[in-house]
Amino acid sequence: MVQYFWEYVLARSDTQRSDLLFWITGRCRPPLSGFASTPMVISVGGSIDRLPVSHTCSGYLDLPEYSSLEMLELKLNQALEEQNFALA
């Protein structure tokens, strides 16, 4: 599942990666000192009917164990769109 996540990230534009990073960590750029000082943690598990959930204060991403990259893309895109709608 984590491999699917990184495939998803690598296939995004710089702007999309920045949006994803902001959604997960509350920052639109990586920390200057790197992620060792402010880690991003991916927790895999939970119902595949749910959307991924981010916890920006702690940099945690709760990622259900989807069966394919396509399902992960669909669910992550939906979660990001809903978050962008909420910010508008």
C-alpha positions in Angstrom: 0.0 0.0 0.0 2.8 2.5 0.8 4.3 1.6 -2.6 1.0 2.7 -4.2 1.1 5.9 -2.3 4.6 6.8 -3.5 3.7 5.8 -7.1 0.7 8.2 -6.7 3.0 11.0 -5.4 5.6 10.5 -8.2 2.9 10.8 -10.9 1.7 14.2 -9.6 2.8 17.6 -10.7 4.8 19.8 -8.3 1.7 21.8 -7.5 -0.3 18.6 -6.8 2.5 17.3 -4.6 2.6 20.6 -2.7 -1.2 20.4 -2.2 -0.8 16.8 -0.9 2.0 17.8 1.4 -0.1 20.6 2.8 -3.1 18.3 3.3 -1.0 15.9 5.3 1.3 18.2 7.2 -0.1 21.7 7.0 3.0 22.8 5.2 3.3 23.4 1.4 7.0 22.8 1.4 9.3 20.2 3.0 11.0 21.4 6.1 14.5 23.0 5.4 16.1 20.5 7.8 14.3 17.6 6.0 11.6 15.2 7.2 13.8 13.8 9.9 13.0 16.9 12.0 9.3 16.8 11.1 8.4 13.3 10.0 5.4 12.3 7.9 3.9 9.0 9.1 1.7 6.7 7.0 -0.5 4.4 8.9 -2.1 1.6 6.8 -5.3 -0.1 7.7 -9.0 0.5 8.2 -12.0 0.0 6.0 -11.5 0.4 2.3 -14.9 2.1 2.1 -13.4 5.1 3.9 -11.3 8.0 2.5 -7.8 8.6 3.6 -7.6 10.9 6.6 -4.8 13.4 7.4 -3.8 14.7 10.8 -2.0 17.9 10.0 -0.8 18.7 13.5 1.1 15.4 13.7 1.9 14.8 10.0 0.0 11.4 10.1 -1.8 9.9 7.1 -4.3 7.2 7.8 -4.4 5.2 4.6 -6.9 2.3 4.1 -5.4 -0.7 2.4 -6.9 -0.3 -1.0 -6.7 -3.2 -3.5 -5.1 -1.2 -6.4 -3.3 2.0 -7.3 -6.4 3.1 -9.2 -8.5 2.8 -6.1 -5.9 4.7 -4.0 -5.9 7.5 -6.7 -9.6 7.7 -6.7 -9.9 7.9 -2.9 -7.0 10.3 -2.4 -8.2 12.6 -5.1 -11.7 12.6 -3.6 -10.3 13.4 -0.1 -8.2 16.3 -1.5 -11.1 17.7 -3.5 -13.3 17.6 -0.5 -10.7 19.4 1.6 -10.2 22.0 -1.2 -13.9 22.6 -1.3 -14.0 23.1 2.5 -11.3 25.7 2.3 -13.0 27.7 -0.5 
